[in-house]
Amino acid sequence: MNLFKKMFGDKSLTLAEKEKAIKYYEQGVNEKNIDLAINLFQKAIDLNPKYAVAYLKIAKAYYTKGNFEKVEFEVKRKYFTKSLEAAQDALNIECCQDDDYQLTAHLLIQANAFFLGDFETSLKAYGNAINIDRNSRDAILMFVNVWTRIEAAANDMFEKRVKEYYISFPSEVILTIQQVINMLIKITDMYDAYSVSSKIEDLLNKLITLVDYTNKLDIARAYNNLGINKILQTKDYEQAITSFKKAVSIMPDFVVAYFNLGNAYIDIKDYKQAIASYKNVTNIDPEDAGAYYNLGNAYDDLNDFEQAIASFQKAISIKSDYAKAYHNLGRVYHKQKKIEQAIENYKIAARLGDENTQNYLKSNDIIW
């Protein structure tokens, strides 16, 4: 993306308007008086409503005023609100699409929303920011601020058995138990949720005893995410399995959680339990080729070759181009010393593009 488009976006401007907008913008950048700078950036925007960097400069200026001016909080609230709106306007401009601009806008939204007590918007902006830069120090620090307040609200709600919680800082807001649960669920789906996963599960376990949370799928997804996070964080398969089981107890037809439960059992070599989990998937969705493929692998690990063959064949009957299923079917036949049938399936897998099979056949001078 060229610099001109980043700066202006709107090609319909006359040369005189472009030069005047640049002049106001550059004067604003060099102006030490923050109020005069805001006025100059606004003049640039008035000339060109798609002047993305000018919106970001205004957002930064109002955020600075909100942070450092010694005024009543209601005045600060106005500054944070104007900063938030300007950052959102910058994101809505088509030319403001490169990572640096978007990251700056999301960080400003995250921070302003936090100071306004809009923690849900702050969390959403945090998620957007770390999708651009997972190591953004500013995003992580602000997330910690939001998390601290959510955790305090959840614990206080549970201890006092209340469904609303008053927060006086950074802004005077009342959080409902539904909002807190929603935010906890949202955090489980974020890049580094594993860093607080054990705390989230504890809080969810507490809060759902206080309220009839109607959207069970959201809760089930949260427990599923927590199970994944526990494996990523500490390889704690026992706790992960507990989370996956919690997910399917809430939503008995939650295929993804059953799949993850089966995979966890595979990782700890509990193949019988893995088979039971994958069978739950096929009972819910008889056309899930991946579940039959995994069943085949689990039966193979138990040396139950007949069941493994039947499972791989079922997977292939559902998905005729399932190269890995053909390869593993060939492998089972090979173990049974049924070489002709093994090679037949290896050749199909190779023709379907499975590189491991192709390399194996090449090493044995077999043409597919």
PyMOL commands that set and color helices and strands:
alter all, ss='L'
color gray80, all
select helices_A, chain A and resi 3-7+15-30+34-47+52-68+73-91+99-115+119-132+137-160+177-188+193-207+216-234+237-250+255-267+271-284+289-301+305-318+323-335+339-351+355-363
alter helices_A, ss='H'
color red, helices_A
select strands_A, chain A and resi 164-167+173-176
alter strands_A, ss='S'
color yellow, strands_A
deselect
rebuild
show_as cartoon
